[in-house]
C-alpha cells in the first residue's frame, strides 16, 4: 500500500447512486465546493466525465455497466487511500456492482458511504437535462436505466437524499453534515 497524503481527515468514498436526472452531479459538485471551504481534501468522479475518458470504450450493456462501476470503484479507492474524500456520482444500477465498489475501498482500509439520491422516475423524467428519457420513451435509446433497464434501489444505504422533496441546498447540507460526522477533521 502506498503512503497516503497527510490530510486533516481520513480518506473515504462518498458514492452517490440514483437514476439519471436524480441530481447526483449537482449534489456532488455542490458538496465538493462546501468541503473545499471547510478544508477537506476531495475529488469528484462524475460518471459522464469518466465515460469520455477512462471508460470511453464501454457501452451500456449489463457487462459494460459492471465494468464501468468496477473501474470507478477502483479509482475511488485509490483517491481515498491517498487521503481524499472521493465523491462519486454514478448511476451504478446494480447492487452487486456497488458492493464490488465498496469492497475495493474496504480492501484499502477506507470507508465507503453509499448515498441513494432517491428521486422518483417521474421527477427525473420531468427534469430530463440531457433529453435521454424522451429518447428512451420514443424508442431511440435502448437499455436506458429506469425505462427498459433495471435500477436496483439500495436497500440499506448509509444516507438517502430525496431531491424531489427538498431543495439542492437542503440536500447538500445533509451530505455535508453526514461527511462532518463520519469523516471528521482531525
N, C-alpha and C positions, 0 to 999 in steps of 0.2 A: 504494500500500500504506500502511495506517495505521501509525503508530508503535506499537511493542509496549510493553507494560508492562515496567518494569525487574524482571526475575526473576533469581534466583540460578542459573538453568539455562535452556537453550534450550527453546522450546515444541515440543511433539511430540504426535502422536496415537498412543495405545496402543489398538488395535482388537481387542476380544475377539469372536471369532466361534465359533459352535457351536450344536448342537441346543438346543431348548427343554429346560430342566432340566439342562443341562450344568454350570451353576454360574457363568455369566457375571456375573450381577448380584451374587451373593455375593462373587465374587472382586473385581469392580470396586469394590464398597463397602469391602471389607477393604483393598484396595490403596490406596484414597483415604485411609483412616484412617492407614495407615502412612506414606504420603507426607506427610500433614499433620504428623505427628510429626517427620519429617525435614526440614521446612521447604520442601517443594516446593509451588509454586502449582499447583493442579489443579482439574478439574471433571469430574464423571461425567455422561455422556449415556447414559441407560438406555432401551432400545427400548420397554419397556412404558410408561414415563412419557411418552416422546415421542409415542406413539400416542394419548395422552389430550389432547394439545395441538397441537403443531406438525404432527403427521401424523394428526390425528383424522379427516381427510377421506379417508384412504386405507384400502383393504381389503387383502386378501391375494392378489389376483390377481398373476400374474408382473409385470405392468406396475406395479401399485401397490407391490409389494415393491421393484422397481427404483427407483421414485421415492422411497420411504421411505429407502433406503440413500443415494441421491444427496443428499437434503436433510440427512441426518445427517452425511454426509461433508463437505458444505459448512460446516455449523455447526462441526463438529470442527476443520476447517481454520482457521476464524476464531478459535476459542479458542486453538489452537496458535500462530497468528500473534500473538496478544496475549501470548504468553509462558507459557501454561499447559500443563501435561501434561493433555491431554484424553483421558480414559479412556472408551472407547465399549464398551457391552455390547449388541450387536445380533446376532440370528441371522445376518443377511446371507447367505442361502443360495447366492447365485450369485457365482462367481469374477469375472465381468465387472463386477459391481456393486462388489465390494471393490476391484477395480482402479480404478474410477472414483473411489472414496473416496480411494484412495492418490494419484491424480492431483490431486485437489483440494488435499491437503496439500502435495504437491510443488510445485504451482503457486504456493503461498505461500512456498516455500522451507523448508518444515518436514518433518521426518522422520515417516514413517508406519510403525508397527511392527505387523504382523499377528500376533496371538496366537490360535492354534487351541486352544480349550478342547475337547480331544479326549476326549469322553465317549461311550461306545458307546450305541447306541439302547436296549438292554435296561436299562442303568443309568438312563438318562433316563426311560424308561417307569416303572421302579420308583419313582423319586423323584416324578415327575408332580405337582409342587407346586400346579398350578392345575387339575388334572383334565383337561387338554387331550388327553393321549394316550388316556385312557379314552373321551372323547367322539369322538375321531377313529376309534378302533378300532370303536366302535359305529355309526359312520356319521352321527353327529350333527354332525360338524365335517369339512368337505371342504377339500382343499388344504392339509393340515397337513404342515409340513416334516418329512421323515423317514418319514412314513407314506405319503401319496399325493401328495406334492410333493417335489421333489429337494432335497438338500443337497449341494453340491459341496465336497468336502473340500479345504482348502487344500493345494496341492502343495508349496509351499516357504515356509511361514510363518517369521517370524523366531524364533518361540518356539512350542513345543507343550506344553501343560499337560494332564496326564492326571488328572482329578479322581476317576476311579474307582479309581485305583491309589495315590493319595496324599491325605493329609488337606488340608483347606482351608488350615491354617497352612503346610504344606509348599508348597502351590501358590502361596500369597501370597508366601512368601519367594522362590520362583523368580522371580515377577514383580517383586518389589522389587529383587532382585539384578540383574535384566535392566535395569530403569529406571536404577538407580545406574550401571550400566556404560555404557548408551547415552545417558543424559541426565544426565550428572554435574553436581553442583552446581559452580558456577564459583568 
